[in-house]
Amino acid sequence: MKVMLGASTYHLPGILFGIYPEVEKELKKWEELARRCPDQKLQLLAVKSLKLKKFHCQGGCVFAVWAPKPYRAPLISGIVALQTISDYLDNLCDRAGLYDGAAFAALHRAFLDALNPGAKTGNYYSRYPYKQDGGYLNSLVQACQRAICALPNYDLVQEKVLTLAGLYCTLQVTKHLVPQEREKRLAAWLKPLLSQNRQLFWWELAAATGSTLGIYALLALAAGQPPSPDNIESITRAYFPWIGGLHILLDYFIDQAEDREGGDLNFVSYYSHPQQAKRRLRFFFEQSLRLAATLPDPAFHGLIVKGLPALYLSDPKESAQNFLAAADDLFQVAGPAGKRLYLFCKFLRRVGII
């Protein structure tokens, strides 16, 4: 199966048979270590994050096809380790009945340390009620550090990577506070950033800070020839807030019913009505496509952008909630290539690959 995007052709079987098997190997390795966590609560949360959020690692590792072949293995290793940290910490903050910002901040030092090769792993559970993970989190941090050290130009992108990582961690800490406090804290934190992004509502900017895609794009960029400052800046500006915002808004879009039931924060719920949500998703999609077309290798970044609605709207949760009008609207913008990606994702779900 081929998807034609711009002047290039990307072969989806290359992702399916080249990238995904390597992701599976990495995930299997981490699951074996997770199952050795002495604390049963941590073991359960670690294994669940690997089992239920596998597609996050699969999606992130698509960036490996953009990297030169000699650096694809460390890039996959680093992305899987970092995304596993992200998903594991999200579970720790979300599923333990805790609302302690200091505990969440200590945990998320692991995410920042993973992207700083000179950092020593620390006691990330210092404020958390469960602590004995058998070295699981430290091992993930060290694996990511080793992987990014193998990327020839990481030093050139590290500043931007850490900026995006800092935004991500602040969001994760703040959004898991008590419901009465989190919205006020989020809006206050984002107020200065909104002055630079006047086209956005505060919850849309919050969503954009929650995406790891910009980090992965910069890591893939670091695997190639030394990138120019202009290229680094253009990648960062395309992914934050636009492509990253589209990513997380789609995630929240399909999770609305689930989050209402669980009392979880959902940024799409802040829209005044479904038609507004539909219009804003389309706006993010159009902006993302426009910016992707200006980047180095626009066909690849177009694949990423068109793949987002294909991935999320192929989820059975989307069909169950009858969001077909919004889906049809986005696929009208995406064109035939976007529709083929959607059918490809449906196939992958049907056979249990994602």
DOZA-74250 format. One record per atom (N, C-alpha, C): x, y negated, z; residue in one letter. Coordinates in steps of 0.05 Angstrom, whole numbers, padded with zeros to 5 digits, always signed. Example, Ala and Ser with C-alpha at 12.3 -4.5 7.8 and 13.67 -1.06 7.14 Angstrom:
2
+00264+00114+00156a +00246+00090+00156a +00264+00066+00156a +00257+00045+00142s +00273+00021+00143s +00258-00001+00157s 
END
This chain:
354
+00017+00024+00000m +00000+00000+00000m +00018-00025+00000m +00012-00044-00017k +00027-00068-00019k +00009-00092-00013k +00021-00112-00001v +00006-00137+00003v +00022-00159-00011v +00010-00172-00031m +00023-00193-00045m +00019-00219-00031m +00041-00232-00023l +00040-00258-00010l +00061-00275-00022l +00052-00296-00037g +00072-00314-00049g +00088-00300-00070g +00114-00306-00071a +00131-00295-00091a +00143-00268-00084a +00139-00259-00059s +00151-00234-00050s +00130-00213-00045s +00138-00188-00045t +00121-00166-00038t +00131-00152-00013t +00114-00149+00007y +00121-00135+00031y +00107-00108+00031y +00123-00087+00036h +00112-00060+00036h +00105-00052+00064h +00079-00050+00069l +00070-00043+00095l +00079-00015+00104l +00082+00004+00086p +00093+00030+00095p +00121+00027+00107p +00136+00006+00099g +00162+00002+00111g +00160-00005+00141g +00139-00020+00147i +00134-00026+00176i +00124-00001+00190i +00106+00013+00177l +00093+00036+00188l +00113+00059+00193l +00130+00064+00173f +00148+00087+00175f +00177+00080+00183f +00183+00054+00181g +00210+00045+00188g +00212+00032+00216g +00193+00014+00222i +00194-00001+00247i +00180+00014+00269i +00155+00023+00264y +00139+00034+00285y +00151+00059+00298y +00164+00077+00283p +00176+00100+00297p +00198+00092+00317p +00213+00070+00310e +00233+00061+00329e +00220+00048+00354e +00198+00035+00350v +00183+00023+00372v +00173+00046+00391v +00163+00067+00378e +00154+00090+00394e +00176+00102+00411e +00200+00104+00400k +00223+00115+00415k +00229+00097+00439k +00229+00071+00435e +00234+00053+00457e +00213+00055+00478e +00188+00056+00470l +00166+00057+00490l +00167+00083+00505l +00174+00105+00492k +00176+00131+00506k +00197+00130+00527k +00220+00117+00520k +00242+00114+00540k +00233+00099+00564k +00218+00077+00560w +00209+00060+00582w +00187+00074+00598w +00171+00090+00585e +00150+00105+00600e +00163+00125+00618e +00184+00139+00609e +00197+00158+00626e +00208+00145+00651e +00219+00121+00648l +00230+00107+00671l +00207+00096+00689l +00186+00087+00676a +00163+00076+00692a +00151+00098+00710a +00150+00122+00700r +00138+00144+00715r +00155+00153+00739r +00180+00142+00740r +00197+00148+00763r +00196+00125+00784r +00178+00105+00781c +00175+00085+00801c +00166+00097+00827c +00181+00093+00849p +00172+00106+00875p +00146+00096+00885p +00140+00070+00880d +00115+00059+00889d +00093+00066+00869d +00072+00080+00879q +00051+00090+00861q +00036+00067+00848q +00032+00045+00862k +00018+00022+00850k +00033+00011+00827k +00059+00007+00830l +00076-00004+00809l +00078+00016+00786l +00080+00041+00792q +00081+00062+00771q +00055+00061+00754q +00032+00059+00767l +00007+00058+00753l +00006+00033+00735l +00013+00010+00745l +00011-00015+00730l +00032-00015+00707l +00055-00003+00711a +00075-00002+00690a +00067+00017+00667a +00057+00040+00674v +00048+00059+00654v +00024+00049+00638v +00006+00036+00653k -00018+00025+00639k -00010+00004+00619k +00009-00013+00626s +00017-00034+00608s +00029-00022+00582s +00044+00000+00585l +00056+00013+00562l +00036+00027+00545l +00016+00039+00557k -00004+00055+00543k -00025+00037+00529k -00035+00017+00544l -00057+00001+00534l -00049-00023+00517l -00024-00031+00519k -00015-00055+00505k +00007-00049+00485k +00008-00024+00476k +00029-00016+00458k +00029-00033+00433k +00006-00041+00423f +00004-00056+00398f +00018-00084+00401f +00021-00094+00425h +00036-00119+00428h +00065-00115+00419h +00077-00093+00427c +00105-00087+00419c +00106-00081+00389c +00086-00067+00379q +00086-00061+00350q +00084-00087+00334q +00066-00105+00343g +00063-00130+00329g +00088-00147+00330g +00100-00149+00354g +00125-00165+00357g +00148-00154+00340g +00149-00128+00338c +00172-00116+00323c +00169-00118+00293c +00146-00128+00283v +00144-00133+00254v +00166-00154+00246v +00174-00171+00265f +00195-00190+00259f +00221-00177+00251f +00225-00151+00258a +00249-00137+00251a +00253-00134+00221a +00231-00134+00206v +00234-00131+00177v +00245-00156+00164v +00245-00178+00179w +00256-00203+00169w +00286-00204+00175w +00296-00187+00192a +00325-00188+00199a +00341-00170+00181a +00367-00176+00178p +00385-00158+00163p +00385-00131+00176p +00388-00110+00160k +00386-00082+00170k +00405-00076+00193k +00430-00086+00193p +00448-00079+00215p +00438-00089+00242p +00420-00109+00243y +00412-00120+00268y +00383-00113+00275y +00370-00096+00259r +00343-00089+00265r +00340-00073+00291r +00359-00054+00295a +00357-00037+00319a +00359-00054+00345a +00379-00072+00348p +00379-00088+00373p +00355-00106+00375p +00346-00116+00352l +00323-00134+00353l +00298-00119+00363l +00294-00095+00353i +00271-00079+00362i +00274-00073+00392i +00298-00065+00400s +00303-00059+00428s +00297-00084+00446s +00306-00107+00437g +00302-00131+00453g +00273-00140+00454g +00259-00138+00432i +00231-00146+00431i +00214-00127+00448i +00219-00101+00446v +00204-00082+00462v +00208-00087+00491v +00234-00091+00499a +00240-00096+00527a +00226-00121+00537a +00228-00143+00522l +00216-00168+00531l +00186-00167+00531l +00174-00155+00511q +00144-00153+00511q +00135-00135+00533q +00150-00114+00539t +00143-00096+00561t +00144-00111+00588t +00164-00128+00591i +00165-00145+00615i +00140-00162+00616i +00134-00175+00594s +00110-00192+00593s +00085-00177+00601s +00080-00154+00589d +00055-00140+00594d +00055-00128+00622d +00077-00119+00632y +00079-00109+00659y +00074-00131+00680y +00087-00154+00677l +00083-00176+00695l +00054-00186+00694l +00042-00186+00671d +00014-00194+00668d -00004-00176+00685d +00002-00150+00684n -00013-00131+00701n -00009-00136+00731n +00016-00142+00738l +00023-00146+00766l +00008-00171+00777l +00005-00191+00760c -00008-00216+00768c -00039-00213+00767c -00049-00196+00750d -00077-00195+00743d -00092-00173+00758d -00078-00152+00766r -00092-00128+00775r -00086-00119+00804r -00075-00138+00820a -00068-00130+00847a -00084-00146+00868a -00104-00162+00859g -00120-00177+00878g -00104-00199+00892g -00084-00210+00879l -00066-00229+00891l -00068-00256+00876l -00065-00278+00890y -00067-00305+00878y -00043-00322+00887y -00021-00310+00891d +00003-00324+00903d +00021-00334+00881d +00021-00361+00876g +00037-00372+00855g +00067-00368+00859g +00076-00369+00884a +00104-00365+00890a +00113-00336+00883a +00095-00317+00888a +00101-00289+00881a +00102-00286+00851a +00084-00299+00837f +00083-00297+00807f +00108-00311+00795f +00116-00333+00807a +00140-00347+00796a +00165-00330+00800a +00167-00316+00823a +00190-00299+00828a +00190-00276+00808a +00167-00264+00803l +00166-00243+00783l +00174-00252+00756l +00166-00276+00748h +00171-00285+00721h +00200-00296+00716h +00215-00297+00738r +00244-00301+00734r +00256-00279+00717r +00244-00256+00718a +00254-00233+00702a +00251-00239+00672a +00229-00252+00664f +00225-00259+00636f +00247-00279+00627f +00252-00299+00643l +00272-00319+00636l +00300-00307+00637l +00306-00290+00657d +00333-00278+00658d +00338-00260+00635d +00317-00247+00625a +00320-00228+00602a +00331-00243+00577a +00325-00269+00575l +00333-00285+00552l +00358-00302+00558l +00370-00297+00580n +00395-00311+00588n +00416-00290+00594n +00433-00284+00575p +00452-00261+00579p +00471-00265+00602p +00475-00289+00612g +00493-00293+00635g +00479-00290+00661g +00453-00287+00662a +00438-00286+00687a +00441-00258+00700a +00443-00258+00726k +00444-00233+00742k +00415-00226+00749k +00409-00200+00747t +00382-00192+00755t +00379-00196+00785t +00355-00203+00793g +00350-00211+00821g +00328-00194+00833g +00320-00203+00857n +00299-00190+00872n +00272-00202+00864n +00262-00193+00841y +00238-00206+00830y +00213-00201+00846y +00214-00180+00863y +00190-00174+00879y +00191-00187+00907y +00208-00207+00911s +00213-00217+00938s +00187-00227+00952s +00168-00237+00936r +00143-00247+00948r +00119-00230+00942r +00124-00207+00929y +00103-00190+00920y +00099-00167+00940y +00074-00158+00944p +00069-00137+00965p +00080-00110+00958p +00085-00104+00933y +00096-00078+00924y +00123-00083+00913y +00143-00066+00920k +00171-00073+00914k +00187-00051+00901k +00182-00026+00907q +00199-00004+00900q +00193+00006+00872q +00207-00004+00852d +00201+00005+00824d +00224+00022+00813d +00243+00030+00830g +00264+00047+00821g +00283+00035+00800g +00284+00008+00799g +00301-00006+00780g +00289-00011+00753g +00262-00006+00751y +00249-00009+00725y +00251-00037+00714y +00243-00057+00729l +00243-00084+00718l +00272-00094+00713l +00290-00089+00731n +00318-00096+00726n +00329-00084+00700n +00322-00059+00696s +00331-00045+00672s +00320-00057+00646s +00295-00066+00647l +00283-00080+00624l +00298-00106+00619l +00303-00121+00640v +00318-00147+00637v +00345-00142+00624v +00360-00123+00635q +00387-00117+00625q +00386-00107+00596q +00366-00091+00589a +00364-00081+00561a +00360-00105+00542a +00343-00124+00549c +00338-00147+00532c +00363-00164+00530c +00377-00168+00552q +00402-00183+00551q +00422-00170+00533q +00426-00144+00534r +00445-00130+00517r +00437-00133+00487r +00411-00131+00482a +00401-00133+00454a +00407-00160+00442a +00401-00181+00457i +00404-00208+00445i +00433-00215+00443i +00450-00203+00460c +00479-00208+00457c +00489-00197+00430c +00475-00177+00419a +00483-00165+00394a +00474-00182+00370a +00457-00202+00374l +00448-00219+00352l +00470-00241+00347l +00479-00243+00323p +00503-00260+00318p +00500-00290+00324p +00475-00300+00323n +00471-00329+00326n +00451-00336+00348n +00450-00319+00368y +00431-00325+00390y +00438-00352+00403y +00463-00358+00405d +00471-00383+00419d +00458-00407+00405d +00453-00405+00379l +00442-00428+00365l +00412-00432+00370l +00398-00411+00377v +00369-00413+00382v +00362-00412+00411v +00381-00406+00429q +00375-00401+00457q +00360-00424+00470q +00368-00448+00465e +00355-00471+00478e +00325-00471+00472e +00317-00468+00446k +00289-00467+00439k +00275-00443+00450k +00289-00420+00450v +00277-00396+00462v +00270-00400+00491v +00289-00411+00506l +00284-00415+00535l +00263-00436+00540l +00260-00456+00522t +00239-00476+00525t +00211-00462+00522t +00208-00445+00501l +00183-00431+00497l +00179-00411+00520l +00200-00398+00529a +00197-00379+00552a +00189-00394+00577a +00199-00418+00582g +00191-00433+00605g +00161-00440+00605g +00152-00448+00581l +00123-00454+00578l +00106-00429+00583l +00115-00407+00572y +00101-00382+00576y +00099-00374+00606y +00121-00376+00620c +00121-00369+00648c +00104-00387+00665c +00105-00413+00659t +00088-00432+00674t +00059-00425+00670t +00051-00419+00645l +00023-00411+00641l +00016-00387+00657l +00033-00366+00656q +00026-00341+00669q +00023-00345+00699q +00040-00361+00711v +00039-00366+00740v +00013-00381+00746v +00007-00402+00730t -00015-00420+00737t -00042-00407+00731t -00045-00392+00709k -00071-00382+00702k -00080-00359+00721k -00062-00348+00737h -00069-00327+00755h -00074-00337+00784h -00075-00363+00787l -00082-00374+00813l -00112-00371+00818l -00121-00379+00842v -00150-00376+00848v -00166-00392+00828v -00189-00382+00820p -00205-00396+00799p -00211-00425+00805p -00215-00432+00830q -00221-00460+00837q -00198-00479+00832q -00173-00468+00830e -00149-00485+00828e -00137-00484+00800e -00139-00461+00786r -00123-00457+00762r -00130-00477+00740r -00155-00483+00736e -00162-00501+00714e -00151-00529+00718e -00154-00539+00742k -00143-00566+00749k -00113-00566+00746k -00099-00545+00755r -00070-00544+00753r -00061-00542+00723r -00075-00526+00708l -00068-00524+00679l -00071-00550+00665l -00094-00564+00669a -00099-00589+00655a -00078-00610+00663a -00070-00611+00688a -00050-00630+00697a -00023-00624+00685a -00016-00599+00684w +00010-00590+00673w +00012-00597+00643w -00010-00593+00629l -00010-00597+00600l -00013-00626+00591l -00021-00643+00609k -00027-00671+00601k -00004-00684+00586k +00021-00683+00595p +00043-00695+00579p +00047-00682+00552p +00043-00656+00550l +00046-00642+00525l +00024-00649+00505l +00000-00655+00516l -00022-00663+00498l -00017-00689+00484l -00001-00707+00496s +00005-00732+00483s +00021-00728+00457s +00035-00704+00455q +00050-00698+00430q +00033-00680+00412q +00010-00672+00421n -00007-00653+00405n -00036-00663+00407n -00041-00687+00396r -00067-00700+00400r -00090-00686+00385r -00084-00668+00367q -00105-00654+00353q -00117-00631+00369q -00106-00626+00392l -00114-00602+00407l -00129-00608+00433l -00147-00590+00440f -00158-00590+00467f -00138-00578+00486f -00141-00584+00512w -00121-00575+00531w -00120-00544+00532w -00143-00531+00529w -00144-00502+00531w -00131-00489+00506w -00132-00503+00483e -00118-00493+00460e -00088-00494+00463e -00079-00516+00475l -00050-00518+00480l -00041-00497+00501l -00058-00493+00521a -00052-00472+00540a -00049-00445+00527a -00068-00439+00509a -00067-00414+00494a -00040-00412+00479a -00032-00433+00466a -00007-00432+00450a +00017-00426+00467a +00017-00436+00492t +00040-00430+00510t +00041-00401+00517t +00019-00386+00514g +00018-00358+00522g +00027-00339+00501g +00036-00349+00477s +00045-00331+00456s +00075-00327+00457s +00083-00302+00452t +00112-00295+00450t +00121-00295+00421t +00104-00301+00402l +00112-00298+00373l +00134-00318+00366l +00133-00342+00376g +00154-00361+00370g +00181-00352+00380g +00182-00339+00403i +00207-00328+00413i +00217-00306+00394i +00200-00289+00385y +00208-00267+00367y +00217-00277+00340y +00204-00298+00331a +00213-00310+00305a +00241-00321+00308a +00247-00334+00330l +00273-00346+00334l +00294-00324+00338l +00287-00302+00352l +00306-00280+00355l +00312-00268+00327l +00292-00264+00310a +00297-00254+00283a +00314-00273+00267a +00309-00299+00270l +00325-00319+00257l +00354-00317+00265l +00359-00311+00291a +00386-00309+00302a +00401-00284+00291a +00386-00265+00280a +00398-00241+00269a +00410-00244+00242a +00403-00266+00228g +00413-00271+00201g +00436-00290+00200g +00439-00303+00177q +00460-00323+00174q +00456-00346+00194q +00477-00361+00201p +00474-00383+00220p +00452-00402+00211p +00431-00405+00227p +00409-00422+00218p +00416-00452+00222p +00406-00468+00205s +00410-00497+00208s +00392-00508+00230s +00399-00530+00242p +00381-00542+00262p +00353-00548+00251p +00351-00555+00225d +00325-00560+00213d +00308-00535+00212d +00321-00513+00205n +00306-00487+00204n +00297-00479+00231n +00314-00482+00251i +00306-00475+00279i +00282-00492+00287i +00284-00518+00281e +00262-00536+00289e +00236-00530+00274e +00238-00524+00248s +00214-00519+00233s +00201-00493+00242s +00216-00472+00248i +00205-00447+00259i +00191-00453+00285i +00204-00468+00303t +00192-00474+00329t +00166-00489+00326t +00166-00509+00309r +00142-00526+00306r +00119-00511+00293r +00125-00492+00275a +00104-00477+00263a +00091-00457+00283a +00108-00445+00299y +00098-00424+00317y +00086-00437+00343y +00097-00460+00351f +00085-00473+00374f +00078-00502+00366f +00052-00509+00366p +00030-00493+00378p +00013-00477+00358p +00018-00478+00332w -00002-00469+00313w -00005-00439+00310w +00017-00425+00302i +00014-00396+00298i +00010-00382+00325i +00025-00391+00345g +00022-00380+00372g -00006-00386+00383g -00017-00410+00378g -00044-00416+00387g -00064-00399+00373g -00062-00394+00347l -00080-00376+00333l -00079-00348+00345l -00055-00339+00351h -00050-00312+00362h -00067-00309+00388h -00063-00327+00407i -00076-00323+00433i -00105-00330+00432i -00114-00349+00416l -00142-00355+00414l -00157-00331+00403l -00146-00317+00383l -00158-00293+00373l -00160-00271+00394l -00139-00269+00410d -00138-00249+00432d -00161-00255+00452d -00164-00280+00460y -00185-00288+00478y -00213-00285+00464y -00214-00291+00438f -00239-00290+00423f -00252-00262+00426f -00236-00241+00422i -00247-00214+00423i -00251-00204+00452i -00239-00218+00471d -00240-00209+00499d -00262-00223+00515d -00279-00239+00502q -00298-00256+00517q -00316-00240+00535q -00328-00219+00525a -00347-00203+00542a -00332-00189+00565a -00309-00178+00558e -00292-00165+00579e -00284-00184+00601e -00276-00208+00593d -00267-00228+00613d -00290-00239+00630d -00313-00242+00617r -00337-00250+00633r -00343-00230+00655r -00342-00204+00647e -00348-00183+00666e -00328-00182+00688e -00302-00186+00682g -00281-00185+00702g -00275-00211+00716g -00288-00233+00709g -00283-00258+00721g -00256-00270+00714g -00245-00262+00691d -00219-00271+00683d -00221-00297+00667d -00199-00313+00667l -00198-00337+00652l -00198-00330+00622l -00215-00345+00607n -00216-00341+00578n -00217-00369+00565n -00197-00376+00549f -00196-00403+00538f -00217-00408+00517f -00226-00387+00503v -00247-00391+00483v -00273-00399+00496v -00277-00392+00521s -00302-00398+00534s -00305-00428+00539s -00284-00444+00536y -00285-00473+00540y -00298-00488+00516y -00300-00475+00494y -00314-00488+00471y -00343-00492+00478y -00355-00513+00468s -00382-00520+00476s -00403-00501+00464s -00397-00489+00442h -00416-00470+00430h -00400-00452+00409h -00411-00430+00401p -00397-00411+00383p -00389-00424+00357p -00405-00442+00347q -00398-00455+00321q -00372-00472+00324q -00369-00484+00347q -00344-00500+00351q -00320-00481+00353q -00323-00458+00366a -00301-00439+00367a -00294-00429+00339a -00314-00424+00323k -00310-00415+00296k -00295-00435+00280k -00303-00461+00282r -00289-00482+00267r -00260-00486+00276r -00256-00484+00302r -00229-00488+00312r -00210-00465+00305r -00221-00441+00305l -00204-00418+00296l -00196-00421+00267l -00215-00430+00251r -00209-00435+00223r -00188-00457+00220r -00191-00478+00236f -00171-00500+00235f -00143-00490+00242f -00141-00474+00263f -00115-00463+00271f -00104-00445+00248f -00121-00430+00236f -00113-00412+00215f -00102-00428+00191f -00117-00448+00183e -00109-00464+00160e -00083-00479+00166e -00080-00490+00190q -00055-00503+00197q -00031-00484+00197q -00036-00460+00208s -00015-00440+00209s -00006-00431+00181s -00025-00427+00163l -00018-00420+00135l -00003-00442+00122l -00011-00467+00126r +00002-00490+00114r +00031-00492+00123r +00036-00488+00149l +00063-00490+00160l +00080-00466+00152l +00068-00442+00151a +00082-00418+00143a +00094-00422+00115a +00079-00435+00098a +00087-00440+00070a +00112-00458+00068a +00118-00472+00089t +00141-00490+00089t +00166-00478+00101t +00164-00454+00112l +00187-00442+00127l +00205-00426+00108l +00230-00421+00117p +00247-00402+00103p +00233-00375+00100p +00232-00365+00076d +00217-00340+00070d +00188-00343+00077d +00174-00361+00063p +00146-00366+00069p +00128-00341+00066p +00135-00322+00049a +00119-00298+00045a +00118-00282+00071a +00141-00280+00084f +00141-00265+00110f +00124-00278+00131f +00127-00304+00134h +00112-00318+00155h +00082-00319+00147h +00076-00319+00121g +00048-00316+00113g +00036-00289+00121g +00053-00268+00119l +00045-00242+00128l +00038-00242+00157l +00055-00255+00173i +00050-00257+00202i +00023-00270+00207i +00019-00293+00195v -00006-00309+00199v -00030-00293+00190v -00030-00282+00167k -00053-00268+00157k -00057-00241+00172k -00036-00231+00183g -00038-00207+00199g -00052-00210+00225g -00052-00235+00236l -00064-00239+00262l -00095-00234+00262l -00110-00247+00245p -00139-00240+00245p -00144-00212+00236p -00127-00201+00219a -00130-00173+00211a -00127-00154+00235a -00107-00160+00251l -00102-00143+00275l -00124-00146+00296l -00130-00170+00303y -00149-00174+00325y -00178-00169+00317y -00185-00176+00293l -00213-00173+00285l -00219-00145+00276l -00199-00128+00274s -00203-00100+00269s -00208-00084+00294s -00205-00097+00317d -00209-00084+00343d -00239-00078+00346d -00245-00054+00357p -00274-00046+00360p -00289-00066+00378p -00275-00080+00396k -00288-00100+00412k -00301-00122+00396k -00288-00129+00373e -00299-00150+00356e -00326-00141+00344e -00327-00117+00334s -00352-00107+00323s -00374-00106+00344s -00367-00097+00368a -00387-00094+00389a -00399-00120+00397a -00384-00142+00394q -00394-00168+00402q -00406-00185+00379q -00407-00172+00355n -00420-00185+00332n -00409-00212+00326n -00383-00213+00322f -00369-00238+00315f -00365-00239+00285f -00382-00226+00270l -00377-00223+00241l -00376-00249+00226l -00392-00269+00235a -00392-00295+00221a -00364-00308+00222a -00352-00308+00245a -00326-00320+00248a -00305-00303+00233a -00308-00277+00233a -00289-00260+00219a -00291-00265+00189a -00315-00266+00178d -00319-00271+00150d -00307-00298+00142d -00310-00318+00159d -00300-00345+00154d -00269-00344+00151d -00256-00330+00169l -00227-00329+00169l -00217-00313+00145l -00231-00291+00138f -00221-00275+00115f -00227-00289+00089f -00246-00308+00089q -00250-00324+00065q -00226-00342+00060q -00215-00353+00082v -00190-00369+00080v -00166-00351+00073v -00165-00327+00085a -00142-00310+00081a -00140-00299+00052a -00163-00296+00039g -00162-00286+00012g -00159-00256+00010g -00154-00245-00014p -00152-00216-00017p -00130-00203-00001p -00107-00217+00002a -00085-00206+00018a -00093-00202+00047a -00107-00222+00058g -00116-00220+00085g -00136-00197+00089g -00154-00193+00070k -00173-00172+00071k -00159-00145+00070k -00138-00142+00053r -00124-00117+00052r -00109-00111+00078r -00098-00132+00091l -00086-00128+00117l -00106-00119+00137l -00130-00130+00136y -00151-00122+00155y -00158-00092+00151y -00161-00084+00126l -00167-00056+00121l -00144-00037+00129l -00119-00047+00126f -00096-00032+00135f -00096-00029+00166f -00103-00050+00180c -00105-00048+00209c -00127-00030+00218c -00150-00031+00204k -00172-00013+00210k -00163+00016+00207k -00148+00021+00186f -00137+00048+00181f -00119+00057+00204f -00101+00039+00212l -00082+00045+00234l -00097+00051+00260l -00119+00036+00265r -00135+00042+00289r -00149+00068+00287r -00159+00074+00263r -00175+00099+00259r -00157+00123+00264r -00132+00122+00256v -00114+00145+00259v -00098+00144+00285v -00104+00124+00302g -00092+00123+00328g -00063+00112+00330g -00054+00099+00309i -00027+00088+00309i -00026+00062+00326i -00047+00046+00324i -00049+00022+00342i -00075+00023+00358i 
END
